[in-house]
Amino acid sequence: MSKPLTFFDKLKLFRRYLKTQKDGVIIDCPFCKSTDISFTNQNEGRKGNRNVYVSRYLCNNCHSACENQQDWVKF
């Protein structure tokens, strides 16, 4: 489940990206292309062997919104 990053977490993430991490996800708004996105209404649950995360993304720039559902399963 996503959570807001602290400044220290952002520095660690940026360092990891520069050194080793080459894959990852950055969410951008399809309307204004901003990456200033916040997460709200986060819920998590289980369905059988799946972890299900549901959240809402809100663009802090143009105020568009997105409903998101992630179904995670371990192979």
Secondary structure as a PSIPRED ss2 file (coil, helix, strand):
# PSIPRED VFORMAT (PSIPRED V4.0)

   1 M C   1.000  0.000  0.000
   2 S C   1.000  0.000  0.000
   3 K C   1.000  0.000  0.000
   4 P C   1.000  0.000  0.000
   5 L C   1.000  0.000  0.000
   6 T C   1.000  0.000  0.000
   7 F H   0.000  1.000  0.000
   8 F H   0.000  1.000  0.000
   9 D H   0.000  1.000  0.000
  10 K H   0.000  1.000  0.000
  11 L H   0.000  1.000  0.000
  12 K H   0.000  1.000  0.000
  13 L H   0.000  1.000  0.000
  14 F H   0.000  1.000  0.000
  15 R H   0.000  1.000  0.000
  16 R H   0.000  1.000  0.000
  17 Y H   0.000  1.000  0.000
  18 L H   0.000  1.000  0.000
  19 K H   0.000  1.000  0.000
  20 T C   1.000  0.000  0.000
  21 Q C   1.000  0.000  0.000
  22 K C   1.000  0.000  0.000
  23 D C   1.000  0.000  0.000
  24 G C   1.000  0.000  0.000
  25 V C   1.000  0.000  0.000
  26 I C   1.000  0.000  0.000
  27 I C   1.000  0.000  0.000
  28 D C   1.000  0.000  0.000
  29 C C   1.000  0.000  0.000
  30 P C   1.000  0.000  0.000
  31 F C   1.000  0.000  0.000
  32 C C   1.000  0.000  0.000
  33 K C   1.000  0.000  0.000
  34 S C   1.000  0.000  0.000
  35 T C   1.000  0.000  0.000
  36 D C   1.000  0.000  0.000
  37 I E   0.000  0.000  1.000
  38 S E   0.000  0.000  1.000
  39 F E   0.000  0.000  1.000
  40 T E   0.000  0.000  1.000
  41 N E   0.000  0.000  1.000
  42 Q E   0.000  0.000  1.000
  43 N E   0.000  0.000  1.000
  44 E E   0.000  0.000  1.000
  45 G E   0.000  0.000  1.000
  46 R E   0.000  0.000  1.000
  47 K E   0.000  0.000  1.000
  48 G C   1.000  0.000  0.000
  49 N C   1.000  0.000  0.000
  50 R E   0.000  0.000  1.000
  51 N E   0.000  0.000  1.000
  52 V E   0.000  0.000  1.000
  53 Y E   0.000  0.000  1.000
  54 V E   0.000  0.000  1.000
  55 S E   0.000  0.000  1.000
  56 R E   0.000  0.000  1.000
  57 Y E   0.000  0.000  1.000
  58 L E   0.000  0.000  1.000
  59 C E   0.000  0.000  1.000
  60 N C   1.000  0.000  0.000
  61 N C   1.000  0.000  0.000
  62 C C   1.000  0.000  0.000
  63 H C   1.000  0.000  0.000
  64 S C   1.000  0.000  0.000
  65 A E   0.000  0.000  1.000
  66 C E   0.000  0.000  1.000
  67 E E   0.000  0.000  1.000
  68 N E   0.000  0.000  1.000
  69 Q E   0.000  0.000  1.000
  70 Q E   0.000  0.000  1.000
  71 D E   0.000  0.000  1.000
  72 W E   0.000  0.000  1.000
  73 V E   0.000  0.000  1.000
  74 K C   1.000  0.000  0.000
  75 F C   1.000  0.000  0.000
